[in-house]
Amino acid sequence: MDLYTPILVLGAIAAAFAVGSVGIALAVGPRRYNRSKLEAYECGIEPLPPEDLSRHGIGQRFPIKYYLTAMLFIIFDIEIVFLYPWAVAFDSLGLFALVEMLLFMATVFVAYAYVWRRGGLTWD
């Protein structure tokens, strides 16, 4: 049990901070509700009225930019997932691992530059 005590203490501190932050915000925060604050937030797109949803029988269509942004996030998130174990074991891996990681990062940055030049990061 002594091995897990620091982890349990850190978890308790994190939970207390999260609950305390929400509690303090509810206690001292302003309460100015209006129609727009009470509506569901759909990434900046105005939600369709219920009568339109029942008439068409479908949900609202999202622009393709949302999906492209999600895919770019996943690509760069996976890059970070590969960087963490490499950084932990960097001392024991040697020069070969450094060169391999530089090649990997160069490949990802070339893809990033391509997307940037093609306008994939501009929001219309």
N, C-alpha and C positions, 0 to 999 in steps of 0.2 A: 504494500500500500504506500510505502514511503516513496516509491518510484513515481507514482502517479499524483502525488500531492501537488507538485508545482503546476501540473496540467489542470488539475481540478480547481486550484486557486485562480489560475488565469481564466479559466472558463467562467468561474463565478464572478470575477471582476468584469469580464466582458458582458455577461448577462446583466449585471447590476448597472453598468454604464448604459446599455441599450434601454432597459426599462426606465432608468432614471431620466435619460434624455427625452424619451417620449412623454413621461409624466410631467416633467418640467415644461415642455412645450405645450402640453394641454393645459397646464395650470396657469402659465403666465402669457401665453400667446394670444394674439387678438382673435376675436370671434366675429368677423365680418363676412357672413355668408351671403352670396348672391347666386343667381341662376347659373352663371358660368362656372363657379367653383363647385357646384353640386353635380355638374354633368361629368360623365365618364371621359377621361382623357384618352384620346386615340391618336397619339403621335402628331398632333396638330391638325388632324382631319376632322371636320365637323361630322358627328354621327348622324346617320339617317334617321328620320322619324319612324316610329314603329309602324305606321300605316304604309310607308314605302317598303319596309322590309317584308311585310306580309303580302303586299301586292306583287313584288318581284320574286319572292320566295328564295332570295339569296341574301348573303351578307354584303357588306360594302367592299368594293374593290380597293386594293392598296396599290400605289404606284410601284413600279419595278425598282425604284431607287431604294426603297426600304429593304428589299431582298438583297440588293447588291451591297448595301452597307453591312448587313448581317453577315454576308459571306466574307467580306473583307475583314470584319472583326474576327471571325472564326480563323481565318488564315493567320492573322497576326497573333491571335491568342495561342494557336498551336506553336508558333515560333517561340513564344515565351515559355511554353511547356517544355520544349526541347532545350532551351537555354538554362533552365534551373539545374537539372542534373549535371549538365556539363560544367556549370560554374562551381558546383559543389565538389566535383572530382577533378577540377582543373589542374591542381598540383601534381597529381599522379598520372595524368594522361600524356603529358609531354608536348613536343612541338607539332607532331602529326595531328593531334586533336585540335590544336589552335588553328592550323591551316584548314582543317575540315570545317570548323565552325565559321571561319571567315568566308569560306566558299558558300556555306549554307546561308549566311547572312547576306552575302552579295547577291545570291539568287533571289532571296526574298525582297531585297531592296530594288532589284531590277524590276520585279513584278510590281512593287509599289510605285516606282517611277513610271512604268507603263500605264498603270491605272490612273495615275495623276495626270499624265499627258493626254490621255484619252477623255479626261473630264469626268471620271467616275467618282471623284471626291467633291465635285461642285454640286450644290443643292439648288435646284431651280425653283 
